[in-house]
Amino acid sequence: MLRKTIEIATPGTRLSVAHGQLVIERRELAAGLARASVPIEDLGVVVVDDVRASYTQAVFLELLEAGATLLVTGRDHLPAGMMLPLDAHHAQTERQLAQIGASAPTRKRIWQALIRTKIAQQGVVLRHFTGADGGLGPMARRVRSGDPDNLEAQAAQRYWPRLFGPDFRRERGAEGLNALLNYGYAVVRAAVARAVVAAGLIPALGVFHKNRGNPFCLADDLLEPYRPFVDWRVRLLRDEGPGAPPSLENRPTRAALLSLFNETVMVEGRRLPLLLAIQSGAVSLCRALTGGGKNLALPEGLPMAAPPEDEEEG
């Protein structure tokens, strides 16, 4: 089942639970729009972008029991924290022990696959907007186990100036396009973290990322090949036309970034909504870490038109 991603952004919203529904009360709207509800079992990621929002305890409990992720943003609209279920898979202890015991060659091979796909996807994004991949396609094929040549960084040096212009600098704390990228990465990271936990893995135990203060190292590993989708969407937003540049202050801009989860992508010859593609990737990562297989299910190419209903996966 394709789970929904919703954003709560109306000031003063109250969230509660009734009869398996997330009840959303928005006091500042007209009477006919002030109250809405959605089945909790249909939710995958809930983004609350409202510093005045209030909750009942049941909201947290039932979202977690349903395997959903709650993402809370700060006053700058950037995600400040998220809540994930601790008990998300019936065999998680067995899988986590196998994950802990995964060999260094296995972890390096996984990182190689992730970075190969990331660089190849960056090349696809460049070709879409500029007509050429900037040499990233051949570079992706040269990535070795563990990426000892740091081709990921070399690719970034080619990628960003070609995508956003020679004056662009990728900075996590910067505003403008960087803020849009940060927001997009953060919400996709939340979905990746949810998928990793649902697969029964330890999100803090990465194959490459090892920051001792980061509880989502493995999610950050798996996030890498999905970052170019955010880049693609941000470039589209920038190119929409004359007028004010896109900003996180504008709800339509945030909605456009969140709608990435509804885009259809190709994974191993199958068309999948991005949210399901991420779940498929996490399951394949689990198999690779626990000795059940070597190949990762990773995205290929740009989002495409959704398939007819009788062809949908999931």
Secondary structure, 3 states (H helix, E strand, C coil): CCCEEEEECCCCCEEEEECCEEEEECCCCCHHHCEEEEEHHHEEEEEECCCCCEECHHHHHHHHHCCCEEEEECCCCCEEEEECCCCCCCCHHHHHHHHHCCCHHHHHHHHHHHHHHHHHHHHHHHHHHHCCCCCHHHHHHCCCCCCCCCHHHHHHHHHHHHHHCCCCCCCCCCCCHHHHHHHHHHHHHHHHHHHHHHCCCCCCCCCCCCCCCCCCHHHHHHHHHHHHHHHHHHHHHHCCCCCCCCCCCCHHHHHHHHHHHHCEEEECCEEEEHHHHHHHHHHHHHHHHCCCCCCCCCEEEEEECCCCHHHCCC
